[in-house]
Amino acid sequence: HCDDMSSPSLQYCTFTNNTANVNGGGLSCWNTSSPTLENCTFTDNTADVDGGGLSCKNASPMLENCTLDNNSAKQGAGIYCKDSSPSIINCEITDNIAVYNGGGVYCIGLSSPTIDNCTFENNKSTHASGGGLHCYSDASPIISNCTFLGNDSALNGGGLFCEKASPLLYNCTFTLNVSGSNGAGIYLCIDSDL
């Protein structure tokens, strides 16, 4: 747990089979903390509420060359961001499962993550929307050079779901994503701009 302006540097660390009763099965970052994580692996972690792999609240972590695989949570199974601006670079976000929104990544509030050269593959939202990435309520991620492959949502936005959000996408590929209702690749609704 990183809190109160802490800024540790973690390299080649593995977070596996951890369980949180609330947030951040692998790691939680709060209150203007800004850890740097390089070549780290988050796998098989669980949070009962948000952020199976990583939970960010008012924080700005930097993840580079990291893998988030097979984590689970109600929302944001791989990464959960609330009022946060993480940098997520060259990461593999795969096989994460959210009960509700954001199998891979969930962004809410004044979150503006930078996500570059990442792969979102086979992430799932089993009862709601945004299998790969879910953006909600003033979130404005910058997403570039990313691949969304084979993500699945029970409702809308198999690859990417946006509601009241303004993502910026550049040079991204959406392939073989599935939704139970609308927008297998991308779904935008209620004051969302792309």
Secondary structure, 3 states (H helix, E strand, C coil): CECCCCCCEEECCEEECCEECCECCCEEEECCCCCEEECCEEECCEECCECCCEEEECCCCEEECCEEECCEECECCCEEEECCCCEEECCEEECCEECCCCCCEEEECCCCCEEECCEEECCEECCCCCCCEEEECCCCCEEECCEEECCEECCCCCCEEEECCCCEEECCEEECCEECCCCCCEEEECCCCC
